[in-house]
């Protein structure tokens, strides 16, 4: 079967790597891809925002399945147009993609269906939001309602910070994504990521992960798209996973069916594990980045089979098999990220880093120059991902591999997985 994968990040390289392993994959196309994806797929110059062009490409090239990597095309309705053209899509239709496209939409579903989440209120203008804040006080979490490339959430620990965040968002900091603002209580606990694959009726639990959003060691510095991740998440015990399915995933699936927009694809629940149990922070309607990278390292089930079954509504009775090993990924980013950074610097040693059979270097912001040199083209550039018997083992292997990469213009955190490593050392 010919497959089209959309996207150009580390998540998409991990998906391309796993899709290419399937004996069912014919030609794997990627749009636009990157230097690493080019080793797994045929990269094509295709404007994903031009849905008619995507449909035309799929028909000319006998593409039977489209796997959508990032969230923006899903929120824009790419799956709707492809489905109507008779092309199967792994990813939700526009109405269901609102679970990520609108934070207030998801919070309202939580309230209606009794899904545990933080108390909240939604506002369409700054004066009303500021007035509510005066009554509620800080700390508070301020969120732009729409898609903001992972940067639309501000955790404000005091009133001046909260007031500034509200004013900045309504002043256009995140463009149209900030037309509405959600204010919610700050949950206290340990964050974790939970993934389920869905076909509109059935949801199968996938694996768990934890990521590191802050730019610098010790979870300090500005928020980023993610500086590293590991799987499984030790805080997600078997009992906790069962509670997430029962209290969060299943009610959400029921809500979407009740609204006439059943959810298909991967449902990614960002959770806070509090004293009361799991509470939903937010939903994403695609794999996380960089959580996808360790997940794909551990996945044993054929990814093509899973994606096709989800797209065709045929997951009932299915199961997903995972390696018992742990996986951890370290993000190498351009100096200056998540702020301003330079592009075009040369990277060497990637082949040496990936020589260990338990290590895979996934590319994100990379390209090849005409002379063959690998260059950095983005903020997050490489994801050094390793398997290990424990998180501690995977961490050591990933950092040993990362040290072989020669890129003076890049940096990485040195403590990815610290919480899990401390758990393993203490025997907790």
Secondary structure in CASP SS format (residue, H / E / C, confidence):
PFRMAT SS
TARGET T0000
AUTHOR 0000-0000-0000
METHOD secondary structure of the structure
MODEL  1
X C 1.00
X E 1.00
X E 1.00
X E 1.00
X E 1.00
X E 1.00
X E 1.00
X C 1.00
X C 1.00
X H 1.00
X H 1.00
X H 1.00
X H 1.00
X H 1.00
X H 1.00
X H 1.00
X H 1.00
X H 1.00
X H 1.00
X H 1.00
X C 1.00
X C 1.00
X C 1.00
X C 1.00
X C 1.00
X C 1.00
X C 1.00
X E 1.00
X E 1.00
X E 1.00
X E 1.00
X E 1.00
X C 1.00
X C 1.00
X C 1.00
X C 1.00
X H 1.00
X H 1.00
X H 1.00
X C 1.00
X C 1.00
X E 1.00
X E 1.00
X C 1.00
X C 1.00
X C 1.00
X C 1.00
X C 1.00
X C 1.00
X C 1.00
X H 1.00
X H 1.00
X H 1.00
X H 1.00
X H 1.00
X H 1.00
X H 1.00
X H 1.00
X H 1.00
X H 1.00
X C 1.00
X C 1.00
X E 1.00
X E 1.00
X E 1.00
X E 1.00
X E 1.00
X E 1.00
X C 1.00
X C 1.00
X C 1.00
X H 1.00
X H 1.00
X H 1.00
X H 1.00
X C 1.00
X C 1.00
X H 1.00
X H 1.00
X H 1.00
X H 1.00
X H 1.00
X H 1.00
X H 1.00
X C 1.00
X C 1.00
X C 1.00
X E 1.00
X E 1.00
X E 1.00
X C 1.00
X C 1.00
X C 1.00
X H 1.00
X H 1.00
X H 1.00
X H 1.00
X H 1.00
X H 1.00
X H 1.00
X H 1.00
X C 1.00
X H 1.00
X H 1.00
X H 1.00
X H 1.00
X H 1.00
X H 1.00
X H 1.00
X H 1.00
X H 1.00
X H 1.00
X H 1.00
X C 1.00
X C 1.00
X C 1.00
X E 1.00
X C 1.00
X C 1.00
X E 1.00
X E 1.00
X E 1.00
X E 1.00
X C 1.00
X C 1.00
X H 1.00
X H 1.00
X H 1.00
X H 1.00
X H 1.00
X H 1.00
X H 1.00
X H 1.00
X H 1.00
X H 1.00
X H 1.00
X C 1.00
X C 1.00
X C 1.00
X E 1.00
X E 1.00
X E 1.00
X E 1.00
X E 1.00
X C 1.00
X C 1.00
X C 1.00
X C 1.00
X C 1.00
X C 1.00
X C 1.00
X C 1.00
X E 1.00
X E 1.00
X E 1.00
X E 1.00
X C 1.00
X C 1.00
X H 1.00
X H 1.00
X H 1.00
X H 1.00
X H 1.00
X H 1.00
X H 1.00
X H 1.00
X H 1.00
X H 1.00
X H 1.00
X H 1.00
X C 1.00
X C 1.00
X C 1.00
X C 1.00
X H 1.00
X H 1.00
X H 1.00
X H 1.00
X C 1.00
X C 1.00
X E 1.00
X E 1.00
X E 1.00
X E 1.00
X E 1.00
X C 1.00
X C 1.00
X C 1.00
X C 1.00
X E 1.00
X E 1.00
X E 1.00
X E 1.00
X E 1.00
X E 1.00
X E 1.00
X E 1.00
X E 1.00
X E 1.00
X C 1.00
X C 1.00
X C 1.00
X E 1.00
X E 1.00
X E 1.00
X E 1.00
X E 1.00
X E 1.00
X E 1.00
X E 1.00
X E 1.00
X C 1.00
X C 1.00
X E 1.00
X E 1.00
X E 1.00
X H 1.00
X H 1.00
X H 1.00
X E 1.00
X E 1.00
X E 1.00
X E 1.00
X C 1.00
X C 1.00
X C 1.00
X C 1.00
X E 1.00
X E 1.00
X E 1.00
X E 1.00
X C 1.00
X C 1.00
X C 1.00
X C 1.00
X C 1.00
X C 1.00
X H 1.00
X H 1.00
X H 1.00
X H 1.00
X H 1.00
X H 1.00
X H 1.00
X H 1.00
X H 1.00
X H 1.00
X H 1.00
X H 1.00
X H 1.00
X H 1.00
X H 1.00
X H 1.00
X H 1.00
X H 1.00
X H 1.00
X H 1.00
X H 1.00
X C 1.00
X C 1.00
X C 1.00
X C 1.00
X C 1.00
X E 1.00
X E 1.00
X E 1.00
X E 1.00
X E 1.00
X E 1.00
X E 1.00
X E 1.00
X E 1.00
X E 1.00
X E 1.00
X C 1.00
X C 1.00
X E 1.00
X E 1.00
X E 1.00
X E 1.00
X E 1.00
X E 1.00
X E 1.00
X E 1.00
X C 1.00
X C 1.00
X C 1.00
X C 1.00
X C 1.00
X C 1.00
X H 1.00
X H 1.00
X H 1.00
X H 1.00
X H 1.00
X H 1.00
X H 1.00
X H 1.00
X E 1.00
X C 1.00
X C 1.00
X C 1.00
X H 1.00
X H 1.00
X H 1.00
X H 1.00
X H 1.00
X H 1.00
X H 1.00
X H 1.00
X H 1.00
X H 1.00
X C 1.00
X C 1.00
X C 1.00
X C 1.00
X C 1.00
X C 1.00
X C 1.00
X C 1.00
X C 1.00
X E 1.00
X C 1.00
X C 1.00
X C 1.00
X E 1.00
X E 1.00
X E 1.00
X E 1.00
X E 1.00
X E 1.00
X E 1.00
X E 1.00
X E 1.00
X C 1.00
X C 1.00
X C 1.00
X C 1.00
X C 1.00
X C 1.00
X C 1.00
X C 1.00
X C 1.00
X C 1.00
X C 1.00
X E 1.00
X E 1.00
X E 1.00
X C 1.00
X H 1.00
X H 1.00
X H 1.00
X H 1.00
X C 1.00
X C 1.00
X C 1.00
X C 1.00
X C 1.00
X E 1.00
X E 1.00
X E 1.00
X E 1.00
X E 1.00
X C 1.00
X C 1.00
X E 1.00
X E 1.00
X E 1.00
X C 1.00
X C 1.00
X C 1.00
X C 1.00
X C 1.00
X E 1.00
X E 1.00
X E 1.00
X C 1.00
X C 1.00
X C 1.00
X E 1.00
X E 1.00
X E 1.00
X E 1.00
X E 1.00
X E 1.00
X E 1.00
X E 1.00
X E 1.00
X C 1.00
X C 1.00
X H 1.00
X H 1.00
X H 1.00
X H 1.00
X H 1.00
X H 1.00
X H 1.00
X H 1.00
X H 1.00
X H 1.00
X H 1.00
X H 1.00
X C 1.00
X C 1.00
X C 1.00
X E 1.00
X C 1.00
X C 1.00
X C 1.00
X E 1.00
X E 1.00
X C 1.00
X C 1.00
X C 1.00
X C 1.00
X C 1.00
X C 1.00
X H 1.00
X H 1.00
X H 1.00
X H 1.00
X H 1.00
X H 1.00
X H 1.00
X H 1.00
X H 1.00
X C 1.00
X C 1.00
END
